Amino acid sequence: MSRLEEVNLPFRTQQLAKNDYNNNDEYVAGNPDALSTGDEQGKGEFNGQVGSATDIKTRKVLMTKNKYNKNREYNAGTA
């Protein structure tokens, strides 16, 4: 172990103590807080939705004003 790692270890442990996630509950793709489940935390895809509750709501509002939607996607054929 290098000197830098030795000095860093106590600080890392201290910061992990403040973090909601740790080795037993990691923030990974399968963590409920990482998925878009209708709360403000998750951003990853879940049941076809991506983003936080605010992201999803804003996207729906903007899509009603946009002529492109799920039925008429913006691509090379419609551009």
N, C-alpha and C positions, 0 to 999 in steps of 0.2 A: 504494500500500500504506500502510495506516495505521501509526501508531507501535506500536500494540498488536500488529499482525500482525508487524511487524519484530522486536519483542522476543520474540514467541511462537515464531517459526520455529525457532530453535536448540533450544528445549525440545521442540517437536513432533518434530523429527528425532531427538532423543535418545530420546524415548519410543517412537517407531516402531522404533528399533533393538532395543529390549527386547521388542517384540511379535513373536509368531510369524507374524503376517500383515502383509503390506506391499502395495505397489502391484502387484507381480508375482504375489502369492498372497493375494488378498483373501478376507476372510471374508464370503462371499455365499451365497445359497441353494444354489448348485451345489457349493460346497466340501464335500469328504467329511467334514470336521470339523463341518460344520453339519447334517449329515444323521444320522438315527437308523439307524446301520449296526451296532449291537450293541456299541458302545463307550460310554464314559462322557461323551464330548464332545458328540456330536450330539443335537439335540433336534427337528429338523425331520423331516417325514414322509418315509419311505423304505420302499418295499414294504409299505405299509399299517401300518407301525409308527411310533409317535411317542414320542420321549423317549429318555433314556439307557438303558443296559442295566438299571440299577437301577429306573428308572421302569417299564420294561416288565415286569420280574419282579414288582415290587410290584403293578402293575395286575392281573397274572394271578392273584396270590394273593387280592387283594381281590375280584376277579370270581367266584372260586369260592365266596365267602361271600355274594355278592349274588344276590338272586333275579332281577335283571335282567341280561341278557347279550346277545350278538349275536343270538340267536334270539328273545329276549323283551326288546326295548328299552324303556327308560323314556321314555314320551311321553304325550301327552294321552289316548290310548286306554287306557293301562295304569295311569295314575296314580290 
